[in-house]
Amino acid sequence: MWRAAPEPRAAMGQTRSGWLLPATGTGIGAVSAVIGIGGGSMTVPFLARLGLSMRQAVGTSSACGVPIALFGAIGFVWSGLGRDGLPAHSLGFVYYPAVLVLLLGSVPLAPVGAAMAHRLPTRLPRRIFGTLLILISARLLLGQAG
């Protein structure tokens, strides 16, 4: 992510129909689930390496996150139904006050982030994301993730 962006690949259309994207998506999903990080932290660099701009990579990764979040929430509700000791205002393992706070912050600020992504020089988001990946990696390596 710190290096210059690669040139868009002419074979990107062929890559989409081949085995690379499904295999990579499966691998990213598996690793993300095991180490407990969002798949976007690996999807964005992968898509950027394929030659997508940072805007396209982040947008595509965000779009992929919608069904993942939906099915993840359904899974947390399902697996937590009927469990003792859960806080009030929760359905399964989904705690409504936390959902509300996240919605109140993320929904109005999403257009702000999108606007910033279009105004910033293209290298800056790549560097910010690369720094974020380094910090996440360091935290995981030092055992501070949980």
PyMOL CGO cylinders between C-alpha atoms (Angstrom):
from pymol import cmd
from pymol.cgo import CYLINDER

trace = [
    CYLINDER, 0.00, 0.00, 0.00, 2.97, 2.32, 0.51, 0.3, 1, 1, 1, 1, 1, 1,
    CYLINDER, 2.97, 2.32, 0.51, 4.32, 1.76, -2.99, 0.3, 1, 1, 1, 1, 1, 1,
    CYLINDER, 4.32, 1.76, -2.99, 3.01, 3.46, -6.10, 0.3, 1, 1, 1, 1, 1, 1,
    CYLINDER, 3.01, 3.46, -6.10, -0.29, 2.15, -7.41, 0.3, 1, 1, 1, 1, 1, 1,
    CYLINDER, -0.29, 2.15, -7.41, 0.05, -0.45, -10.17, 0.3, 1, 1, 1, 1, 1, 1,
    CYLINDER, 0.05, -0.45, -10.17, -1.29, 0.24, -13.62, 0.3, 1, 1, 1, 1, 1, 1,
    CYLINDER, -1.29, 0.24, -13.62, -4.80, -1.05, -14.18, 0.3, 1, 1, 1, 1, 1, 1,
    CYLINDER, -4.80, -1.05, -14.18, -4.58, -4.54, -15.60, 0.3, 1, 1, 1, 1, 1, 1,
    CYLINDER, -4.58, -4.54, -15.60, -6.11, -5.25, -18.96, 0.3, 1, 1, 1, 1, 1, 1,
    CYLINDER, -6.11, -5.25, -18.96, -6.89, -8.76, -17.71, 0.3, 1, 1, 1, 1, 1, 1,
    CYLINDER, -6.89, -8.76, -17.71, -9.05, -7.54, -14.81, 0.3, 1, 1, 1, 1, 1, 1,
    CYLINDER, -9.05, -7.54, -14.81, -12.18, -8.71, -16.65, 0.3, 1, 1, 1, 1, 1, 1,
    CYLINDER, -12.18, -8.71, -16.65, -10.64, -12.16, -17.09, 0.3, 1, 1, 1, 1, 1, 1,
    CYLINDER, -10.64, -12.16, -17.09, -9.60, -12.26, -13.43, 0.3, 1, 1, 1, 1, 1, 1,
    CYLINDER, -9.60, -12.26, -13.43, -13.20, -11.73, -12.31, 0.3, 1, 1, 1, 1, 1, 1,
    CYLINDER, -13.20, -11.73, -12.31, -14.42, -14.80, -14.16, 0.3, 1, 1, 1, 1, 1, 1,
    CYLINDER, -14.42, -14.80, -14.16, -11.58, -17.07, -13.12, 0.3, 1, 1, 1, 1, 1, 1,
    CYLINDER, -11.58, -17.07, -13.12, -10.69, -18.84, -9.90, 0.3, 1, 1, 1, 1, 1, 1,
    CYLINDER, -10.69, -18.84, -9.90, -8.62, -16.02, -8.36, 0.3, 1, 1, 1, 1, 1, 1,
    CYLINDER, -8.62, -16.02, -8.36, -11.40, -13.88, -6.87, 0.3, 1, 1, 1, 1, 1, 1,
    CYLINDER, -11.40, -13.88, -6.87, -13.47, -16.72, -5.35, 0.3, 1, 1, 1, 1, 1, 1,
    CYLINDER, -13.47, -16.72, -5.35, -10.36, -18.36, -3.90, 0.3, 1, 1, 1, 1, 1, 1,
    CYLINDER, -10.36, -18.36, -3.90, -9.03, -15.07, -2.55, 0.3, 1, 1, 1, 1, 1, 1,
    CYLINDER, -9.03, -15.07, -2.55, -12.43, -14.13, -1.10, 0.3, 1, 1, 1, 1, 1, 1,
    CYLINDER, -12.43, -14.13, -1.10, -12.63, -17.49, 0.67, 0.3, 1, 1, 1, 1, 1, 1,
    CYLINDER, -12.63, -17.49, 0.67, -9.11, -17.08, 2.03, 0.3, 1, 1, 1, 1, 1, 1,
    CYLINDER, -9.11, -17.08, 2.03, -9.71, -13.51, 3.20, 0.3, 1, 1, 1, 1, 1, 1,
    CYLINDER, -9.71, -13.51, 3.20, -12.96, -14.56, 4.88, 0.3, 1, 1, 1, 1, 1, 1,
    CYLINDER, -12.96, -14.56, 4.88, -11.33, -17.49, 6.63, 0.3, 1, 1, 1, 1, 1, 1,
    CYLINDER, -11.33, -17.49, 6.63, -8.32, -15.52, 7.88, 0.3, 1, 1, 1, 1, 1, 1,
    CYLINDER, -8.32, -15.52, 7.88, -10.51, -12.58, 8.95, 0.3, 1, 1, 1, 1, 1, 1,
    CYLINDER, -10.51, -12.58, 8.95, -12.77, -14.88, 10.96, 0.3, 1, 1, 1, 1, 1, 1,
    CYLINDER, -12.77, -14.88, 10.96, -9.87, -16.65, 12.65, 0.3, 1, 1, 1, 1, 1, 1,
    CYLINDER, -9.87, -16.65, 12.65, -7.98, -13.53, 13.71, 0.3, 1, 1, 1, 1, 1, 1,
    CYLINDER, -7.98, -13.53, 13.71, -11.06, -11.38, 14.30, 0.3, 1, 1, 1, 1, 1, 1,
    CYLINDER, -11.06, -11.38, 14.30, -10.52, -8.47, 11.91, 0.3, 1, 1, 1, 1, 1, 1,
    CYLINDER, -10.52, -8.47, 11.91, -12.69, -7.05, 9.18, 0.3, 1, 1, 1, 1, 1, 1,
    CYLINDER, -12.69, -7.05, 9.18, -12.19, -8.52, 5.74, 0.3, 1, 1, 1, 1, 1, 1,
    CYLINDER, -12.19, -8.52, 5.74, -11.81, -5.05, 4.26, 0.3, 1, 1, 1, 1, 1, 1,
    CYLINDER, -11.81, -5.05, 4.26, -8.37, -4.74, 5.80, 0.3, 1, 1, 1, 1, 1, 1,
    CYLINDER, -8.37, -4.74, 5.80, -7.23, -7.46, 3.38, 0.3, 1, 1, 1, 1, 1, 1,
    CYLINDER, -7.23, -7.46, 3.38, -9.71, -6.93, 0.53, 0.3, 1, 1, 1, 1, 1, 1,
    CYLINDER, -9.71, -6.93, 0.53, -8.70, -3.32, -0.13, 0.3, 1, 1, 1, 1, 1, 1,
    CYLINDER, -8.70, -3.32, -0.13, -4.97, -4.07, -0.62, 0.3, 1, 1, 1, 1, 1, 1,
    CYLINDER, -4.97, -4.07, -0.62, -5.84, -7.09, -2.78, 0.3, 1, 1, 1, 1, 1, 1,
    CYLINDER, -5.84, -7.09, -2.78, -8.11, -5.05, -5.05, 0.3, 1, 1, 1, 1, 1, 1,
    CYLINDER, -8.11, -5.05, -5.05, -5.62, -2.18, -5.16, 0.3, 1, 1, 1, 1, 1, 1,
    CYLINDER, -5.62, -2.18, -5.16, -2.93, -4.66, -6.20, 0.3, 1, 1, 1, 1, 1, 1,
    CYLINDER, -2.93, -4.66, -6.20, -5.17, -5.80, -9.03, 0.3, 1, 1, 1, 1, 1, 1,
    CYLINDER, -5.17, -5.80, -9.03, -5.07, -2.22, -10.30, 0.3, 1, 1, 1, 1, 1, 1,
    CYLINDER, -5.07, -2.22, -10.30, -8.28, -0.72, -8.92, 0.3, 1, 1, 1, 1, 1, 1,
    CYLINDER, -8.28, -0.72, -8.92, -8.00, 2.83, -7.65, 0.3, 1, 1, 1, 1, 1, 1,
    CYLINDER, -8.00, 2.83, -7.65, -8.26, 3.28, -3.89, 0.3, 1, 1, 1, 1, 1, 1,
    CYLINDER, -8.26, 3.28, -3.89, -11.73, 4.72, -4.34, 0.3, 1, 1, 1, 1, 1, 1,
    CYLINDER, -11.73, 4.72, -4.34, -12.84, 1.66, -6.30, 0.3, 1, 1, 1, 1, 1, 1,
    CYLINDER, -12.84, 1.66, -6.30, -11.13, -0.76, -3.90, 0.3, 1, 1, 1, 1, 1, 1,
    CYLINDER, -11.13, -0.76, -3.90, -12.65, 0.83, -0.80, 0.3, 1, 1, 1, 1, 1, 1,
    CYLINDER, -12.65, 0.83, -0.80, -16.08, 1.15, -2.43, 0.3, 1, 1, 1, 1, 1, 1,
    CYLINDER, -16.08, 1.15, -2.43, -16.06, -2.47, -3.60, 0.3, 1, 1, 1, 1, 1, 1,
    CYLINDER, -16.06, -2.47, -3.60, -14.86, -3.68, -0.22, 0.3, 1, 1, 1, 1, 1, 1,
    CYLINDER, -14.86, -3.68, -0.22, -17.58, -1.65, 1.51, 0.3, 1, 1, 1, 1, 1, 1,
    CYLINDER, -17.58, -1.65, 1.51, -20.23, -3.09, -0.78, 0.3, 1, 1, 1, 1, 1, 1,
    CYLINDER, -20.23, -3.09, -0.78, -18.98, -6.59, 0.03, 0.3, 1, 1, 1, 1, 1, 1,
    CYLINDER, -18.98, -6.59, 0.03, -19.29, -5.74, 3.72, 0.3, 1, 1, 1, 1, 1, 1,
    CYLINDER, -19.29, -5.74, 3.72, -23.06, -5.21, 3.55, 0.3, 1, 1, 1, 1, 1, 1,
    CYLINDER, -23.06, -5.21, 3.55, -24.08, -8.86, 3.07, 0.3, 1, 1, 1, 1, 1, 1,
    CYLINDER, -24.08, -8.86, 3.07, -21.29, -9.97, 5.40, 0.3, 1, 1, 1, 1, 1, 1,
    CYLINDER, -21.29, -9.97, 5.40, -22.61, -7.69, 8.15, 0.3, 1, 1, 1, 1, 1, 1,
    CYLINDER, -22.61, -7.69, 8.15, -26.19, -8.75, 7.53, 0.3, 1, 1, 1, 1, 1, 1,
    CYLINDER, -26.19, -8.75, 7.53, -25.47, -12.47, 7.72, 0.3, 1, 1, 1, 1, 1, 1,
    CYLINDER, -25.47, -12.47, 7.72, -23.07, -11.92, 10.62, 0.3, 1, 1, 1, 1, 1, 1,
    CYLINDER, -23.07, -11.92, 10.62, -25.78, -10.11, 12.58, 0.3, 1, 1, 1, 1, 1, 1,
    CYLINDER, -25.78, -10.11, 12.58, -28.26, -12.88, 11.81, 0.3, 1, 1, 1, 1, 1, 1,
    CYLINDER, -28.26, -12.88, 11.81, -25.71, -15.42, 13.01, 0.3, 1, 1, 1, 1, 1, 1,
    CYLINDER, -25.71, -15.42, 13.01, -25.10, -13.53, 16.27, 0.3, 1, 1, 1, 1, 1, 1,
    CYLINDER, -25.10, -13.53, 16.27, -28.83, -13.24, 16.90, 0.3, 1, 1, 1, 1, 1, 1,
    CYLINDER, -28.83, -13.24, 16.90, -29.41, -16.91, 16.13, 0.3, 1, 1, 1, 1, 1, 1,
    CYLINDER, -29.41, -16.91, 16.13, -26.52, -18.23, 18.21, 0.3, 1, 1, 1, 1, 1, 1,
    CYLINDER, -26.52, -18.23, 18.21, -27.38, -16.06, 21.19, 0.3, 1, 1, 1, 1, 1, 1,
    CYLINDER, -27.38, -16.06, 21.19, -31.13, -16.69, 21.35, 0.3, 1, 1, 1, 1, 1, 1,
    CYLINDER, -31.13, -16.69, 21.35, -32.18, -18.10, 24.68, 0.3, 1, 1, 1, 1, 1, 1,
    CYLINDER, -32.18, -18.10, 24.68, -28.80, -17.59, 26.34, 0.3, 1, 1, 1, 1, 1, 1,
    CYLINDER, -28.80, -17.59, 26.34, -28.81, -16.61, 30.00, 0.3, 1, 1, 1, 1, 1, 1,
    CYLINDER, -28.81, -16.61, 30.00, -26.92, -13.61, 31.31, 0.3, 1, 1, 1, 1, 1, 1,
    CYLINDER, -26.92, -13.61, 31.31, -27.25, -11.37, 28.26, 0.3, 1, 1, 1, 1, 1, 1,
    CYLINDER, -27.25, -11.37, 28.26, -27.86, -7.67, 28.93, 0.3, 1, 1, 1, 1, 1, 1,
    CYLINDER, -27.86, -7.67, 28.93, -31.27, -6.09, 28.61, 0.3, 1, 1, 1, 1, 1, 1,
    CYLINDER, -31.27, -6.09, 28.61, -32.04, -4.60, 25.19, 0.3, 1, 1, 1, 1, 1, 1,
    CYLINDER, -32.04, -4.60, 25.19, -30.30, -7.37, 23.28, 0.3, 1, 1, 1, 1, 1, 1,
    CYLINDER, -30.30, -7.37, 23.28, -31.52, -9.94, 20.83, 0.3, 1, 1, 1, 1, 1, 1,
    CYLINDER, -31.52, -9.94, 20.83, -29.19, -12.89, 20.97, 0.3, 1, 1, 1, 1, 1, 1,
    CYLINDER, -29.19, -12.89, 20.97, -25.69, -11.46, 21.01, 0.3, 1, 1, 1, 1, 1, 1,
    CYLINDER, -25.69, -11.46, 21.01, -26.76, -8.21, 19.29, 0.3, 1, 1, 1, 1, 1, 1,
    CYLINDER, -26.76, -8.21, 19.29, -26.97, -5.31, 21.75, 0.3, 1, 1, 1, 1, 1, 1,
    CYLINDER, -26.97, -5.31, 21.75, -29.37, -2.67, 20.41, 0.3, 1, 1, 1, 1, 1, 1,
    CYLINDER, -29.37, -2.67, 20.41, -27.82, 0.41, 22.14, 0.3, 1, 1, 1, 1, 1, 1,
    CYLINDER, -27.82, 0.41, 22.14, -24.49, -0.36, 20.49, 0.3, 1, 1, 1, 1, 1, 1,
    CYLINDER, -24.49, -0.36, 20.49, -26.19, -0.80, 17.11, 0.3, 1, 1, 1, 1, 1, 1,
    CYLINDER, -26.19, -0.80, 17.11, -27.91, 2.55, 17.55, 0.3, 1, 1, 1, 1, 1, 1,
    CYLINDER, -27.91, 2.55, 17.55, -24.66, 4.35, 18.42, 0.3, 1, 1, 1, 1, 1, 1,
    CYLINDER, -24.66, 4.35, 18.42, -22.90, 2.83, 15.42, 0.3, 1, 1, 1, 1, 1, 1,
    CYLINDER, -22.90, 2.83, 15.42, -25.77, 3.81, 13.11, 0.3, 1, 1, 1, 1, 1, 1,
    CYLINDER, -25.77, 3.81, 13.11, -25.89, 7.36, 14.47, 0.3, 1, 1, 1, 1, 1, 1,
    CYLINDER, -25.89, 7.36, 14.47, -22.20, 7.78, 13.72, 0.3, 1, 1, 1, 1, 1, 1,
    CYLINDER, -22.20, 7.78, 13.72, -21.72, 5.83, 10.52, 0.3, 1, 1, 1, 1, 1, 1,
    CYLINDER, -21.72, 5.83, 10.52, -24.78, 6.77, 8.48, 0.3, 1, 1, 1, 1, 1, 1,
    CYLINDER, -24.78, 6.77, 8.48, -24.34, 10.57, 8.55, 0.3, 1, 1, 1, 1, 1, 1,
    CYLINDER, -24.34, 10.57, 8.55, -20.54, 10.37, 8.28, 0.3, 1, 1, 1, 1, 1, 1,
    CYLINDER, -20.54, 10.37, 8.28, -20.43, 7.96, 5.30, 0.3, 1, 1, 1, 1, 1, 1,
    CYLINDER, -20.43, 7.96, 5.30, -21.03, 10.76, 2.76, 0.3, 1, 1, 1, 1, 1, 1,
    CYLINDER, -21.03, 10.76, 2.76, -18.34, 12.84, 4.49, 0.3, 1, 1, 1, 1, 1, 1,
    CYLINDER, -18.34, 12.84, 4.49, -15.84, 10.00, 4.08, 0.3, 1, 1, 1, 1, 1, 1,
    CYLINDER, -15.84, 10.00, 4.08, -16.82, 9.52, 0.44, 0.3, 1, 1, 1, 1, 1, 1,
    CYLINDER, -16.82, 9.52, 0.44, -16.41, 13.23, -0.26, 0.3, 1, 1, 1, 1, 1, 1,
    CYLINDER, -16.41, 13.23, -0.26, -13.00, 13.25, 1.43, 0.3, 1, 1, 1, 1, 1, 1,
    CYLINDER, -13.00, 13.25, 1.43, -11.90, 10.26, -0.64, 0.3, 1, 1, 1, 1, 1, 1,
    CYLINDER, -11.90, 10.26, -0.64, -12.67, 12.19, -3.81, 0.3, 1, 1, 1, 1, 1, 1,
    CYLINDER, -12.67, 12.19, -3.81, -10.86, 15.34, -2.65, 0.3, 1, 1, 1, 1, 1, 1,
    CYLINDER, -10.86, 15.34, -2.65, -7.69, 13.81, -1.22, 0.3, 1, 1, 1, 1, 1, 1,
    CYLINDER, -7.69, 13.81, -1.22, -4.69, 13.13, -3.44, 0.3, 1, 1, 1, 1, 1, 1,
    CYLINDER, -4.69, 13.13, -3.44, -4.73, 9.46, -4.46, 0.3, 1, 1, 1, 1, 1, 1,
    CYLINDER, -4.73, 9.46, -4.46, -1.49, 8.60, -2.66, 0.3, 1, 1, 1, 1, 1, 1,
    CYLINDER, -1.49, 8.60, -2.66, -2.69, 9.85, 0.75, 0.3, 1, 1, 1, 1, 1, 1,
    CYLINDER, -2.69, 9.85, 0.75, -5.49, 7.26, 1.26, 0.3, 1, 1, 1, 1, 1, 1,
    CYLINDER, -5.49, 7.26, 1.26, -3.06, 4.50, 0.21, 0.3, 1, 1, 1, 1, 1, 1,
    CYLINDER, -3.06, 4.50, 0.21, -0.53, 5.68, 2.80, 0.3, 1, 1, 1, 1, 1, 1,
    CYLINDER, -0.53, 5.68, 2.80, -3.17, 6.06, 5.52, 0.3, 1, 1, 1, 1, 1, 1,
    CYLINDER, -3.17, 6.06, 5.52, -4.49, 2.58, 4.81, 0.3, 1, 1, 1, 1, 1, 1,
    CYLINDER, -4.49, 2.58, 4.81, -0.96, 1.14, 4.74, 0.3, 1, 1, 1, 1, 1, 1,
    CYLINDER, -0.96, 1.14, 4.74, -0.24, 2.72, 8.12, 0.3, 1, 1, 1, 1, 1, 1,
    CYLINDER, -0.24, 2.72, 8.12, -3.48, 1.28, 9.49, 0.3, 1, 1, 1, 1, 1, 1,
    CYLINDER, -3.48, 1.28, 9.49, -2.46, -2.19, 8.29, 0.3, 1, 1, 1, 1, 1, 1,
    CYLINDER, -2.46, -2.19, 8.29, 0.92, -1.86, 9.97, 0.3, 1, 1, 1, 1, 1, 1,
    CYLINDER, 0.92, -1.86, 9.97, -0.74, -0.85, 13.26, 0.3, 1, 1, 1, 1, 1, 1,
    CYLINDER, -0.74, -0.85, 13.26, -3.24, -3.73, 13.06, 0.3, 1, 1, 1, 1, 1, 1,
    CYLINDER, -3.24, -3.73, 13.06, -0.44, -6.18, 12.31, 0.3, 1, 1, 1, 1, 1, 1,
    CYLINDER, -0.44, -6.18, 12.31, 1.69, -4.90, 15.17, 0.3, 1, 1, 1, 1, 1, 1,
    CYLINDER, 1.69, -4.90, 15.17, -1.21, -5.17, 17.59, 0.3, 1, 1, 1, 1, 1, 1,
    CYLINDER, -1.21, -5.17, 17.59, -1.96, -8.74, 16.48, 0.3, 1, 1, 1, 1, 1, 1,
    CYLINDER, -1.96, -8.74, 16.48, 1.69, -9.75, 16.68, 0.3, 1, 1, 1, 1, 1, 1,
    CYLINDER, 1.69, -9.75, 16.68, 2.01, -8.31, 20.18, 0.3, 1, 1, 1, 1, 1, 1,
    CYLINDER, 2.01, -8.31, 20.18, -1.10, -10.15, 21.34, 0.3, 1, 1, 1, 1, 1, 1,
    CYLINDER, -1.10, -10.15, 21.34, -3.04, -6.99, 22.16, 0.3, 1, 1, 1, 1, 1, 1,
    CYLINDER, -3.04, -6.99, 22.16, -5.99, -7.70, 19.85, 0.3, 1, 1, 1, 1, 1, 1,
    CYLINDER, -5.99, -7.70, 19.85, -8.34, -9.01, 22.49, 0.3, 1, 1, 1, 1, 1, 1,
]
cmd.load_cgo(trace, "trace")
